[in-house]
Amino acid sequence: MNLHDIRQDYAKQELSLNDCAALPMTQFQAWLQQAMDAQVNEPTAMNVATVDESGKPSARIVLLKEVDDEGFVFFTNYQSHKGRAIAHCQFVALTFFWPELERQVRVVGVIEKLDDEKSDEYFASRPYTSRIGAWASHQSEPLGSKEALMARAAIIAAKHPLNVPRPPHWGGYIVRPEEMEFWQGRPSRLHDRICYRQHKGQWTKERLSP
């Protein structure tokens, strides 16, 4: 298998400092809306990278569920591998990739749990089977068989035929950005990169070399 010749030149759009909003979250929301308008596949999918207590990095794809001027919100099992890593280290990195628009966004920030009220509100909005799954799955733990998982789900469903409360080990996080980079693919690998950094509550932006 030869991967050397797999190449694609990017030329759809360009990005300048003047194109970018003063605040990175304003710029992100504009790009996210454009990705949704363009019907990009899974526009809210983001890579969440963490570091565990042994210093080993780990990354996985989760879905962005809320975004505002404060940051990026997603929901998960607090006892999962990522939840344990987050409990150890408050810094995480996010990456969004929208290949149809030849765009990428990188985020570095501080993560913290949402309050119980917001987690309860979102959990109640999930489909019934997803709420059952949040109880049945001991996320990231070894699983003897799929049948064992389905049996746990059946027990939970019998116990909660209508209303499924939020498990205490499941809820939301918000990532508050400290650095954000907007990447626009360009020809000859001379990509446009605009980076925002926060210092003492103020944001600055600059162009980076590709």
Backbone as JSON Lines, residues from 0, in Angstrom:
{"i":0,"aa":"M","n":[0.85,-1.2,0.0],"ca":[0.0,0.0,0.0],"c":[0.89,1.25,0.0]}
{"i":1,"aa":"N","n":[0.73,2.07,-1.02],"ca":[1.53,3.29,-1.12],"c":[0.62,4.49,-0.85]}
{"i":2,"aa":"L","n":[0.89,5.17,0.25],"ca":[0.07,6.33,0.62],"c":[0.68,7.65,0.17]}
{"i":3,"aa":"H","n":[1.89,7.61,-0.39],"ca":[2.62,8.84,-0.72],"c":[1.89,9.69,-1.76]}
{"i":4,"aa":"D","n":[1.18,9.04,-2.65],"ca":[0.58,9.78,-3.77],"c":[-0.87,10.18,-3.51]}
{"i":5,"aa":"I","n":[-1.36,9.96,-2.31],"ca":[-2.72,10.39,-1.99],"c":[-2.66,11.86,-1.58]}
{"i":6,"aa":"R","n":[-3.07,12.7,-2.49],"ca":[-3.0,14.14,-2.25],"c":[-4.25,14.82,-2.77]}
{"i":7,"aa":"Q","n":[-4.56,15.93,-2.15],"ca":[-5.67,16.76,-2.63],"c":[-5.27,18.21,-2.46]}
{"i":8,"aa":"D","n":[-5.42,18.99,-3.52],"ca":[-5.09,20.41,-3.44],"c":[-6.34,21.16,-2.99]}
{"i":9,"aa":"Y","n":[-6.15,22.13,-2.1],"ca":[-7.27,22.9,-1.56],"c":[-7.29,24.28,-2.18]}
{"i":10,"aa":"A","n":[-8.46,24.7,-2.65],"ca":[-8.51,26.0,-3.33],"c":[-9.88,26.66,-3.27]}
{"i":11,"aa":"K","n":[-10.78,26.14,-2.43],"ca":[-12.15,26.65,-2.46],"c":[-12.29,28.06,-1.93]}
{"i":12,"aa":"Q","n":[-11.6,28.35,-0.8],"ca":[-11.76,29.65,-0.16],"c":[-10.42,30.08,0.45]}
{"i":13,"aa":"E","n":[-10.37,31.33,0.9],"ca":[-9.19,31.81,1.61],"c":[-9.63,32.53,2.87]}
{"i":14,"aa":"L","n":[-8.67,32.79,3.75],"ca":[-8.97,33.38,5.05],"c":[-7.9,34.41,5.4]}
{"i":15,"aa":"S","n":[-8.34,35.61,5.75],"ca":[-7.41,36.66,6.15],"c":[-7.77,37.14,7.55]}
{"i":16,"aa":"L","n":[-6.86,37.9,8.15],"ca":[-7.16,38.48,9.46],"c":[-8.4,39.35,9.43]}
{"i":17,"aa":"N","n":[-8.56,40.1,8.34],"ca":[-9.73,40.97,8.23],"c":[-11.03,40.19,8.08]}
{"i":18,"aa":"D","n":[-10.92,38.95,7.56],"ca":[-12.12,38.12,7.42],"c":[-12.65,37.66,8.77]}
{"i":19,"aa":"C","n":[-11.77,37.57,9.76],"ca":[-12.11,36.94,11.03],"c":[-12.7,37.95,12.01]}
{"i":20,"aa":"A","n":[-13.7,37.48,12.75],"ca":[-14.33,38.29,13.77],"c":[-13.34,38.64,14.88]}
{"i":21,"aa":"A","n":[-13.68,39.64,15.68],"ca":[-12.8,40.05,16.76],"c":[-12.68,38.97,17.83]}
{"i":22,"aa":"L","n":[-13.77,38.21,18.02],"ca":[-13.79,37.16,19.04],"c":[-13.84,35.79,18.39]}
{"i":23,"aa":"P","n":[-13.08,34.84,18.9],"ca":[-13.01,33.53,18.25],"c":[-14.32,32.75,18.29]}
{"i":24,"aa":"M","n":[-15.09,32.88,19.37],"ca":[-16.35,32.13,19.42],"c":[-17.35,32.67,18.41]}
{"i":25,"aa":"T","n":[-17.3,33.96,18.12],"ca":[-18.14,34.53,17.06],"c":[-17.73,33.94,15.72]}
{"i":26,"aa":"Q","n":[-16.43,33.86,15.48],"ca":[-15.93,33.28,14.24],"c":[-16.31,31.8,14.14]}
{"i":27,"aa":"F","n":[-16.18,31.07,15.25],"ca":[-16.52,29.65,15.22],"c":[-18.0,29.44,14.9]}
{"i":28,"aa":"Q","n":[-18.86,30.19,15.55],"ca":[-20.29,30.01,15.31],"c":[-20.65,30.32,13.86]}
{"i":29,"aa":"A","n":[-19.98,31.3,13.25],"ca":[-20.21,31.6,11.84],"c":[-19.78,30.43,10.96]}
{"i":30,"aa":"W","n":[-18.6,29.86,11.25],"ca":[-18.12,28.71,10.47],"c":[-19.0,27.48,10.68]}
{"i":31,"aa":"L","n":[-19.45,27.26,11.91],"ca":[-20.32,26.11,12.17],"c":[-21.63,26.25,11.4]}
{"i":32,"aa":"Q","n":[-22.19,27.46,11.37],"ca":[-23.42,27.67,10.62],"c":[-23.2,27.42,9.13]}
{"i":33,"aa":"Q","n":[-22.05,27.86,8.61],"ca":[-21.75,27.61,7.2],"c":[-21.59,26.11,6.93]}
{"i":34,"aa":"A","n":[-21.01,25.39,7.88],"ca":[-20.88,23.94,7.72],"c":[-22.24,23.26,7.7]}
{"i":35,"aa":"M","n":[-23.14,23.71,8.56],"ca":[-24.49,23.13,8.56],"c":[-25.26,23.5,7.3]}
{"i":36,"aa":"D","n":[-25.11,24.74,6.87],"ca":[-25.79,25.18,5.64],"c":[-25.28,24.39,4.43]}
{"i":37,"aa":"A","n":[-24.0,24.02,4.45],"ca":[-23.41,23.26,3.35],"c":[-23.7,21.76,3.47]}
{"i":38,"aa":"Q","n":[-24.42,21.39,4.53],"ca":[-24.76,19.98,4.79],"c":[-23.52,19.1,4.88]}
{"i":39,"aa":"V","n":[-22.52,19.64,5.57],"ca":[-21.31,18.86,5.86],"c":[-21.71,17.64,6.68]}
{"i":40,"aa":"N","n":[-21.09,16.51,6.41],"ca":[-21.38,15.3,7.17],"c":[-20.9,15.46,8.62]}
{"i":41,"aa":"E","n":[-21.81,15.28,9.56],"ca":[-21.5,15.39,10.99],"c":[-20.78,16.7,11.33]}
{"i":42,"aa":"P","n":[-21.41,17.85,11.12],"ca":[-20.72,19.12,11.37],"c":[-20.38,19.35,12.84]}
{"i":43,"aa":"T","n":[-21.09,18.69,13.76],"ca":[-20.82,18.89,15.19],"c":[-19.85,17.87,15.77]}
{"i":44,"aa":"A","n":[-19.33,16.96,14.93],"ca":[-18.37,15.98,15.43],"c":[-17.05,16.67,15.76]}
{"i":45,"aa":"M","n":[-16.51,16.36,16.93],"ca":[-15.24,16.97,17.33],"c":[-14.37,15.93,18.03]}
{"i":46,"aa":"N","n":[-13.09,16.04,17.79],"ca":[-12.11,15.21,18.47],"c":[-11.78,15.84,19.81]}
{"i":47,"aa":"V","n":[-11.92,15.06,20.88],"ca":[-11.58,15.54,22.22],"c":[-10.32,14.81,22.68]}
{"i":48,"aa":"A","n":[-9.25,15.55,22.93],"ca":[-7.98,14.97,23.36],"c":[-7.73,15.28,24.83]}
{"i":49,"aa":"T","n":[-7.35,14.25,25.58],"ca":[-7.09,14.4,27.01],"c":[-5.73,13.76,27.33]}
{"i":50,"aa":"V","n":[-5.27,13.99,28.55],"ca":[-4.03,13.37,29.04],"c":[-4.34,12.73,30.39]}
{"i":51,"aa":"D","n":[-3.97,11.45,30.54],"ca":[-4.28,10.76,31.79],"c":[-3.18,10.94,32.83]}
{"i":52,"aa":"E","n":[-3.34,10.27,33.99],"ca":[-2.41,10.47,35.1],"c":[-1.0,9.98,34.81]}
{"i":53,"aa":"S","n":[-0.86,9.09,33.82],"ca":[0.47,8.62,33.46],"c":[1.11,9.46,32.37]}
{"i":54,"aa":"G","n":[0.41,10.51,31.94],"ca":[0.94,11.39,30.9],"c":[0.64,10.94,29.49]}
{"i":55,"aa":"K","n":[-0.16,9.88,29.35],"ca":[-0.49,9.37,28.02],"c":[-1.67,10.12,27.42]}
{"i":56,"aa":"P","n":[-1.53,10.6,26.18],"ca":[-2.66,11.27,25.53],"c":[-3.66,10.26,24.99]}
{"i":57,"aa":"S","n":[-4.89,10.7,24.85],"ca":[-5.93,9.86,24.26],"c":[-6.92,10.79,23.56]}
{"i":58,"aa":"A","n":[-7.5,10.32,22.48],"ca":[-8.43,11.15,21.71],"c":[-9.58,10.31,21.22]}
{"i":59,"aa":"R","n":[-10.75,10.95,21.08],"ca":[-11.94,10.28,20.58],"c":[-12.89,11.32,20.01]}
{"i":60,"aa":"I","n":[-13.83,10.86,19.18],"ca":[-14.81,11.77,18.59],"c":[-16.07,11.77,19.43]}
{"i":61,"aa":"V","n":[-16.54,12.97,19.78],"ca":[-17.82,13.14,20.45],"c":[-18.6,14.21,19.68]}
{"i":62,"aa":"L","n":[-19.86,14.39,20.05],"ca":[-20.7,15.38,19.37],"c":[-20.87,16.63,20.22]}
{"i":63,"aa":"L","n":[-20.61,17.77,19.62],"ca":[-20.87,19.06,20.25],"c":[-22.38,19.22,20.41]}
{"i":64,"aa":"K","n":[-22.83,19.56,21.62],"ca":[-24.26,19.67,21.87],"c":[-24.73,21.1,22.13]}
{"i":65,"aa":"E","n":[-23.83,21.95,22.56],"ca":[-24.16,23.36,22.75],"c":[-22.9,24.18,22.5]}
{"i":66,"aa":"V","n":[-23.08,25.39,22.01],"ca":[-21.96,26.31,21.88],"c":[-22.47,27.73,22.05]}
{"i":67,"aa":"D","n":[-21.75,28.51,22.82],"ca":[-22.09,29.92,22.99],"c":[-20.79,30.68,23.25]}
{"i":68,"aa":"D","n":[-20.92,31.92,23.69],"ca":[-19.72,32.73,23.89],"c":[-18.83,32.2,25.01]}
{"i":69,"aa":"E","n":[-19.39,31.33,25.88],"ca":[-18.61,30.78,26.99],"c":[-17.76,29.59,26.58]}
{"i":70,"aa":"G","n":[-18.25,28.78,25.62],"ca":[-17.47,27.62,25.24],"c":[-18.27,26.52,24.58]}
{"i":71,"aa":"F","n":[-17.7,25.31,24.61],"ca":[-18.2,24.15,23.89],"c":[-18.7,23.11,24.9]}
{"i":72,"aa":"V","n":[-19.9,22.59,24.68],"ca":[-20.52,21.66,25.63],"c":[-20.7,20.29,24.99]}
{"i":73,"aa":"F","n":[-20.32,19.24,25.75],"ca":[-20.66,17.88,25.35],"c":[-21.0,17.09,26.61]}
{"i":74,"aa":"F","n":[-21.57,15.9,26.41],"ca":[-22.04,15.08,27.52],"c":[-21.43,13.68,27.42]}
{"i":75,"aa":"T","n":[-21.16,13.09,28.59],"ca":[-20.54,11.77,28.58],"c":[-20.66,11.14,29.97]}
{"i":76,"aa":"N","n":[-20.08,9.94,30.09],"ca":[-19.99,9.22,31.35],"c":[-18.77,9.73,32.12]}
{"i":77,"aa":"Y","n":[-18.98,10.23,33.33],"ca":[-17.88,10.77,34.12],"c":[-16.86,9.69,34.49]}
{"i":78,"aa":"Q","n":[-17.28,8.43,34.5],"ca":[-16.39,7.34,34.9],"c":[-15.69,6.69,33.71]}
{"i":79,"aa":"S","n":[-15.91,7.2,32.52],"ca":[-15.25,6.67,31.32],"c":[-13.77,7.02,31.34]}
{"i":80,"aa":"H","n":[-13.05,6.5,30.35],"ca":[-11.62,6.82,30.25],"c":[-11.41,8.33,30.15]}
{"i":81,"aa":"K","n":[-12.21,9.0,29.31],"ca":[-12.05,10.44,29.17],"c":[-12.44,11.17,30.43]}
{"i":82,"aa":"G","n":[-13.5,10.67,31.12],"ca":[-13.92,11.3,32.36],"c":[-12.85,11.23,33.43]}
{"i":83,"aa":"R","n":[-12.17,10.09,33.53],"ca":[-11.1,9.94,34.5],"c":[-9.92,10.83,34.14]}
{"i":84,"aa":"A","n":[-9.62,10.94,32.84],"ca":[-8.52,11.81,32.43],"c":[-8.85,13.27,32.72]}
{"i":85,"aa":"I","n":[-10.09,13.66,32.48],"ca":[-10.5,15.04,32.74],"c":[-10.39,15.35,34.23]}
{"i":86,"aa":"A","n":[-10.74,14.38,35.08],"ca":[-10.63,14.58,36.52],"c":[-9.18,14.8,36.93]}
{"i":87,"aa":"H","n":[-8.25,14.21,36.16],"ca":[-6.82,14.36,36.46],"c":[-6.25,15.66,35.93]}
{"i":88,"aa":"C","n":[-6.64,16.04,34.71],"ca":[-6.06,17.23,34.06],"c":[-7.17,18.08,33.47]}
{"i":89,"aa":"Q","n":[-7.21,19.35,33.83],"ca":[-8.29,20.23,33.42],"c":[-8.12,20.79,32.01]}
{"i":90,"aa":"F","n":[-6.98,20.5,31.37],"ca":[-6.75,21.02,30.03],"c":[-7.11,19.96,28.98]}
{"i":91,"aa":"V","n":[-7.82,20.37,27.95],"ca":[-8.17,19.47,26.85],"c":[-7.96,20.22,25.53]}
{"i":92,"aa":"A","n":[-7.97,19.45,24.44],"ca":[-7.9,20.03,23.1],"c":[-9.05,19.47,22.28]}
{"i":93,"aa":"L","n":[-9.64,20.31,21.45],"ca":[-10.72,19.93,20.54],"c":[-10.26,20.18,19.11]}
{"i":94,"aa":"T","n":[-10.74,19.35,18.19],"ca":[-10.5,19.59,16.77],"c":[-11.77,19.32,15.99]}
{"i":95,"aa":"F","n":[-12.14,20.26,15.14],"ca":[-13.24,20.08,14.18],"c":[-12.63,20.02,12.79]}
{"i":96,"aa":"F","n":[-13.12,19.12,11.95],"ca":[-12.63,19.02,10.58],"c":[-13.82,18.92,9.64]}
{"i":97,"aa":"W","n":[-13.91,19.89,8.73],"ca":[-14.99,19.93,7.74],"c":[-14.37,19.84,6.35]}
{"i":98,"aa":"P","n":[-14.06,18.62,5.88],"ca":[-13.33,18.46,4.62],"c":[-14.07,19.04,3.42]}
{"i":99,"aa":"E","n":[-15.41,19.01,3.47],"ca":[-16.16,19.55,2.34],"c":[-15.89,21.05,2.13]}
{"i":100,"aa":"L","n":[-15.55,21.74,3.22],"ca":[-15.24,23.17,3.15],"c":[-13.74,23.43,3.23]}
{"i":101,"aa":"E","n":[-12.95,22.34,3.33],"ca":[-11.5,22.44,3.44],"c":[-11.11,23.3,4.65]}
{"i":102,"aa":"R","n":[-11.76,23.01,5.79],"ca":[-11.56,23.8,7.0],"c":[-11.32,22.92,8.22]}
{"i":103,"aa":"Q","n":[-10.57,23.49,9.16],"ca":[-10.29,22.84,10.43],"c":[-10.27,23.91,11.51]}
{"i":104,"aa":"V","n":[-10.74,23.55,12.69],"ca":[-10.66,24.44,13.86],"c":[-10.03,23.66,15.0]}
{"i":105,"aa":"R","n":[-8.99,24.25,15.61],"ca":[-8.36,23.66,16.79],"c":[-8.65,24.54,18.0]}
{"i":106,"aa":"V","n":[-8.87,23.88,19.15],"ca":[-9.19,24.58,20.38],"c":[-8.35,23.99,21.51]}
{"i":107,"aa":"V","n":[-7.77,24.84,22.34],"ca":[-7.14,24.42,23.58],"c":[-7.83,25.19,24.7]}
{"i":108,"aa":"G","n":[-8.27,24.47,25.73],"ca":[-8.99,25.16,26.78],"c":[-9.05,24.39,28.08]}
{"i":109,"aa":"V","n":[-9.76,24.98,29.02],"ca":[-9.97,24.4,30.35],"c":[-11.38,23.82,30.4]}
{"i":110,"aa":"I","n":[-11.5,22.61,30.96],"ca":[-12.78,21.93,30.98],"c":[-13.31,21.85,32.41]}
{"i":111,"aa":"E","n":[-14.62,21.96,32.55],"ca":[-15.25,21.81,33.86],"c":[-16.64,21.22,33.68]}
{"i":112,"aa":"K","n":[-17.16,20.62,34.74],"ca":[-18.49,20.02,34.68],"c":[-19.56,21.11,34.62]}
{"i":113,"aa":"L","n":[-20.65,20.8,33.89],"ca":[-21.83,21.64,33.96],"c":[-22.55,21.39,35.28]}
{"i":114,"aa":"D","n":[-23.41,22.31,35.67],"ca":[-24.18,22.07,36.89],"c":[-25.24,20.99,36.64]}
{"i":115,"aa":"D","n":[-25.74,20.41,37.72],"ca":[-26.68,19.29,37.61],"c":[-27.95,19.67,36.86]}
{"i":116,"aa":"E","n":[-28.41,20.88,37.03],"ca":[-29.65,21.31,36.38],"c":[-29.53,21.24,34.86]}
{"i":117,"aa":"K","n":[-28.4,21.7,34.32],"ca":[-28.22,21.68,32.87],"c":[-28.05,20.24,32.36]}
{"i":118,"aa":"S","n":[-27.35,19.41,33.14],"ca":[-27.2,18.02,32.73],"c":[-28.54,17.29,32.78]}
{"i":119,"aa":"D","n":[-29.35,17.57,33.81],"ca":[-30.67,16.96,33.9],"c":[-31.54,17.35,32.71]}
{"i":120,"aa":"E","n":[-31.48,18.63,32.35],"ca":[-32.31,19.14,31.25],"c":[-31.95,18.44,29.94]}
{"i":121,"aa":"Y","n":[-30.65,18.32,29.66],"ca":[-30.27,17.67,28.41],"c":[-30.59,16.18,28.45]}
{"i":122,"aa":"F","n":[-30.32,15.52,29.57],"ca":[-30.59,14.08,29.66],"c":[-32.06,13.79,29.4]}
{"i":123,"aa":"A","n":[-32.95,14.61,29.93],"ca":[-34.39,14.41,29.74],"c":[-34.8,14.56,28.28]}
{"i":124,"aa":"S","n":[-34.0,15.27,27.47],"ca":[-34.33,15.48,26.06],"c":[-33.87,14.33,25.18]}
{"i":125,"aa":"R","n":[-33.06,13.42,25.71],"ca":[-32.51,12.33,24.9],"c":[-33.59,11.27,24.64]}
{"i":126,"aa":"P","n":[-33.43,10.51,23.56],"ca":[-34.37,9.41,23.31],"c":[-34.36,8.43,24.48]}
{"i":127,"aa":"Y","n":[-35.49,7.77,24.69],"ca":[-35.64,6.83,25.8],"c":[-34.54,5.77,25.8]}
{"i":128,"aa":"T","n":[-34.27,5.19,24.64],"ca":[-33.27,4.12,24.58],"c":[-31.86,4.63,24.91]}
{"i":129,"aa":"S","n":[-31.57,5.88,24.56],"ca":[-30.27,6.45,24.9],"c":[-30.15,6.66,26.41]}
{"i":130,"aa":"R","n":[-31.25,7.03,27.05],"ca":[-31.22,7.19,28.51],"c":[-31.01,5.84,29.2]}
{"i":131,"aa":"I","n":[-31.64,4.8,28.67],"ca":[-31.43,3.46,29.21],"c":[-29.96,3.06,29.03]}
{"i":132,"aa":"G","n":[-29.41,3.35,27.85],"ca":[-28.03,2.99,27.56],"c":[-27.04,3.65,28.5]}
{"i":133,"aa":"A","n":[-27.33,4.88,28.93],"ca":[-26.43,5.58,29.84],"c":[-26.31,4.86,31.19]}
{"i":134,"aa":"W","n":[-27.39,4.19,31.6],"ca":[-27.35,3.39,32.83],"c":[-26.69,2.03,32.59]}
{"i":135,"aa":"A","n":[-27.01,1.41,31.45],"ca":[-26.58,0.03,31.21],"c":[-25.09,-0.09,30.9]}
{"i":136,"aa":"S","n":[-24.52,0.92,30.27],"ca":[-23.13,0.83,29.84],"c":[-22.16,1.31,30.91]}
{"i":137,"aa":"H","n":[-21.26,0.43,31.31],"ca":[-20.15,0.82,32.18],"c":[-19.01,1.26,31.25]}
{"i":138,"aa":"Q","n":[-19.14,2.46,30.74],"ca":[-18.31,2.92,29.62],"c":[-16.82,2.76,29.89]}
{"i":139,"aa":"S","n":[-16.11,2.23,28.89],"ca":[-14.66,2.01,28.88],"c":[-14.22,0.79,29.7]}
{"i":140,"aa":"E","n":[-15.15,0.13,30.41],"ca":[-14.8,-1.05,31.18],"c":[-14.9,-2.29,30.31]}
{"i":141,"aa":"P","n":[-14.1,-3.35,30.6],"ca":[-14.21,-4.59,29.83],"c":[-15.62,-5.16,29.89]}
{"i":142,"aa":"L","n":[-16.08,-5.71,28.77],"ca":[-17.42,-6.26,28.66],"c":[-17.33,-7.73,28.27]}
{"i":143,"aa":"G","n":[-17.89,-8.59,29.13],"ca":[-17.81,-10.01,28.87],"c":[-18.51,-10.45,27.61]}
{"i":144,"aa":"S","n":[-19.67,-9.86,27.35],"ca":[-20.42,-10.22,26.15],"c":[-21.46,-9.15,25.86]}
{"i":145,"aa":"K","n":[-21.87,-9.08,24.61],"ca":[-22.94,-8.14,24.23],"c":[-24.24,-8.52,24.92]}
{"i":146,"aa":"E","n":[-24.42,-9.83,25.13],"ca":[-25.64,-10.29,25.8],"c":[-25.75,-9.74,27.22]}
{"i":147,"aa":"A","n":[-24.62,-9.64,27.91],"ca":[-24.62,-9.09,29.26],"c":[-25.06,-7.63,29.27]}
{"i":148,"aa":"L","n":[-24.6,-6.88,28.26],"ca":[-25.0,-5.48,28.14],"c":[-26.49,-5.37,27.87]}
{"i":149,"aa":"M","n":[-27.0,-6.18,26.95],"ca":[-28.42,-6.13,26.62],"c":[-29.28,-6.54,27.82]}
{"i":150,"aa":"A","n":[-28.77,-7.48,28.61],"ca":[-29.51,-7.9,29.8],"c":[-29.61,-6.77,30.8]}
{"i":151,"aa":"R","n":[-28.5,-6.03,30.99],"ca":[-28.55,-4.89,31.9],"c":[-29.52,-3.84,31.4]}
{"i":152,"aa":"A","n":[-29.52,-3.6,30.08],"ca":[-30.44,-2.62,29.51],"c":[-31.89,-3.05,29.76]}
{"i":153,"aa":"A","n":[-32.18,-4.34,29.63],"ca":[-33.55,-4.83,29.84],"c":[-33.98,-4.63,31.29]}
{"i":154,"aa":"I","n":[-33.06,-4.86,32.23],"ca":[-33.37,-4.67,33.64],"c":[-33.67,-3.2,33.94]}
{"i":155,"aa":"I","n":[-32.86,-2.32,33.38],"ca":[-33.06,-0.88,33.59],"c":[-34.39,-0.45,32.98]}
{"i":156,"aa":"A","n":[-34.71,-0.94,31.78],"ca":[-35.97,-0.57,31.13],"c":[-37.17,-1.05,31.94]}
{"i":157,"aa":"A","n":[-37.07,-2.24,32.53],"ca":[-38.17,-2.74,33.36],"c":[-38.34,-1.9,34.62]}
{"i":158,"aa":"K","n":[-37.23,-1.41,35.14],"ca":[-37.28,-0.58,36.35],"c":[-37.81,0.81,36.06]}
{"i":159,"aa":"H","n":[-37.51,1.32,34.84],"ca":[-37.93,2.68,34.47],"c":[-38.69,2.63,33.14]}
{"i":160,"aa":"P","n":[-39.93,2.16,33.15],"ca":[-40.66,2.01,31.89],"c":[-41.05,3.34,31.24]}
{"i":161,"aa":"L","n":[-41.07,4.42,32.01],"ca":[-41.48,5.72,31.45],"c":[-40.4,6.77,31.68]}
{"i":162,"aa":"N","n":[-40.19,7.12,32.92],"ca":[-39.24,8.19,33.24],"c":[-37.9,7.59,33.66]}
{"i":163,"aa":"V","n":[-36.83,7.99,32.97],"ca":[-35.49,7.5,33.3],"c":[-34.69,8.65,33.89]}
{"i":164,"aa":"P","n":[-34.35,8.6,35.17],"ca":[-33.57,9.68,35.76],"c":[-32.14,9.67,35.26]}
{"i":165,"aa":"R","n":[-31.47,10.81,35.34],"ca":[-30.08,10.88,34.92],"c":[-29.2,10.14,35.91]}
{"i":166,"aa":"P","n":[-28.31,9.28,35.4],"ca":[-27.37,8.61,36.32],"c":[-26.43,9.63,36.95]}
{"i":167,"aa":"P","n":[-26.04,9.42,38.2],"ca":[-25.13,10.38,38.84],"c":[-23.75,10.41,38.2]}
{"i":168,"aa":"H","n":[-23.41,9.36,37.44],"ca":[-22.1,9.3,36.79],"c":[-22.12,9.81,35.35]}
{"i":169,"aa":"W","n":[-23.17,10.51,34.97],"ca":[-23.33,10.95,33.58],"c":[-23.74,12.42,33.57]}
{"i":170,"aa":"G","n":[-23.11,13.21,32.69],"ca":[-23.49,14.62,32.62],"c":[-22.64,15.39,31.64]}
{"i":171,"aa":"G","n":[-22.71,16.7,31.76],"ca":[-22.08,17.56,30.77],"c":[-20.79,18.21,31.23]}
{"i":172,"aa":"Y","n":[-19.99,18.6,30.22],"ca":[-18.78,19.39,30.42],"c":[-18.84,20.61,29.52]}
{"i":173,"aa":"I","n":[-18.18,21.66,29.94],"ca":[-17.98,22.82,29.07],"c":[-16.48,23.07,28.95]}
{"i":174,"aa":"V","n":[-16.03,23.27,27.72],"ca":[-14.63,23.61,27.44],"c":[-14.57,25.11,27.17]}
{"i":175,"aa":"R","n":[-13.86,25.8,28.04],"ca":[-13.7,27.25,27.89],"c":[-12.37,27.5,27.18]}
{"i":176,"aa":"P","n":[-12.41,28.05,25.96],"ca":[-11.18,28.14,25.16],"c":[-10.22,29.2,25.66]}
{"i":177,"aa":"E","n":[-8.92,28.88,25.53],"ca":[-7.86,29.84,25.79],"c":[-7.07,30.12,24.52]}
{"i":178,"aa":"E","n":[-7.17,29.21,23.56],"ca":[-6.51,29.38,22.26],"c":[-7.37,28.7,21.2]}
{"i":179,"aa":"M","n":[-7.53,29.35,20.04],"ca":[-8.31,28.78,18.94],"c":[-7.62,29.12,17.62]}
{"i":180,"aa":"E","n":[-7.55,28.12,16.75],"ca":[-6.95,28.33,15.43],"c":[-7.92,27.93,14.34]}
{"i":181,"aa":"F","n":[-8.07,28.8,13.35],"ca":[-8.92,28.55,12.19],"c":[-8.03,28.3,10.98]}
{"i":182,"aa":"W","n":[-8.22,27.15,10.35],"ca":[-7.37,26.68,9.25],"c":[-8.22,26.57,7.98]}
{"i":183,"aa":"Q","n":[-7.77,27.22,6.94],"ca":[-8.43,27.14,5.63],"c":[-7.43,26.59,4.63]}
{"i":184,"aa":"G","n":[-7.76,25.46,4.02],"ca":[-6.86,24.86,3.05],"c":[-6.65,25.76,1.84]}
{"i":185,"aa":"R","n":[-5.4,25.79,1.36],"ca":[-5.05,26.62,0.2],"c":[-4.14,25.82,-0.73]}
{"i":186,"aa":"P","n":[-3.99,26.25,-1.98],"ca":[-3.13,25.53,-2.93],"c":[-1.67,25.46,-2.48]}
{"i":187,"aa":"S","n":[-0.97,24.44,-2.96],"ca":[0.46,24.26,-2.71],"c":[0.8,24.14,-1.22]}
{"i":188,"aa":"R","n":[-0.18,23.73,-0.43],"ca":[-0.01,23.59,1.02],"c":[0.34,24.91,1.71]}
{"i":189,"aa":"L","n":[0.05,26.02,1.06],"ca":[0.27,27.34,1.68],"c":[-1.02,27.78,2.35]}
{"i":190,"aa":"H","n":[-1.41,27.01,3.35],"ca":[-2.72,27.18,3.98],"c":[-2.81,28.48,4.78]}
{"i":191,"aa":"D","n":[-4.04,28.97,4.94],"ca":[-4.31,30.13,5.79],"c":[-4.58,29.64,7.21]}
{"i":192,"aa":"R","n":[-3.86,30.21,8.16],"ca":[-4.03,29.85,9.57],"c":[-4.13,31.14,10.4]}
{"i":193,"aa":"I","n":[-5.25,31.32,11.07],"ca":[-5.46,32.47,11.94],"c":[-5.63,31.95,13.36]}
{"i":194,"aa":"C","n":[-4.78,32.42,14.27],"ca":[-4.78,31.93,15.64],"c":[-5.19,33.04,16.61]}
{"i":195,"aa":"Y","n":[-6.13,32.72,17.5],"ca":[-6.55,33.62,18.57],"c":[-5.95,33.12,19.88]}
{"i":196,"aa":"R","n":[-5.46,34.03,20.71],"ca":[-4.97,33.68,22.04],"c":[-5.53,34.66,23.07]}
{"i":197,"aa":"Q","n":[-5.86,34.11,24.22],"ca":[-6.41,34.94,25.28],"c":[-5.34,35.26,26.31]}
{"i":198,"aa":"H","n":[-5.28,36.53,26.71],"ca":[-4.34,36.97,27.74],"c":[-5.03,38.01,28.61]}
{"i":199,"aa":"K","n":[-5.15,37.67,29.89],"ca":[-5.79,38.58,30.86],"c":[-7.18,39.02,30.39]}
{"i":200,"aa":"G","n":[-7.93,38.06,29.86],"ca":[-9.31,38.32,29.47],"c":[-9.48,38.97,28.11]}
{"i":201,"aa":"Q","n":[-8.39,39.25,27.41],"ca":[-8.46,39.89,26.1],"c":[-7.96,38.92,25.02]}
{"i":202,"aa":"W","n":[-8.62,38.97,23.85],"ca":[-8.23,38.11,22.73],"c":[-7.41,38.86,21.72]}
{"i":203,"aa":"T","n":[-6.35,38.23,21.25],"ca":[-5.58,38.76,20.13],"c":[-5.58,37.72,19.02]}
{"i":204,"aa":"K","n":[-5.33,38.14,17.8],"ca":[-5.28,37.19,16.68],"c":[-4.1,37.52,15.79]}
{"i":205,"aa":"E","n":[-3.57,36.48,15.17],"ca":[-2.41,36.66,14.29],"c":[-2.4,35.55,13.25]}
{"i":206,"aa":"R","n":[-1.7,35.8,12.15],"ca":[-1.55,34.78,11.12],"c":[-0.35,33.9,11.47]}
{"i":207,"aa":"L","n":[-0.51,32.6,11.25],"ca":[0.58,31.64,11.44],"c":[1.08,31.12,10.11]}
{"i":208,"aa":"S","n":[2.34,30.74,10.08],"ca":[2.87,30.08,8.88],"c":[2.18,28.73,8.69]}
{"i":209,"aa":"P","n":[1.96,28.34,7.44],"ca":[1.28,27.06,7.2],"c":[2.17,25.87,7.55]}
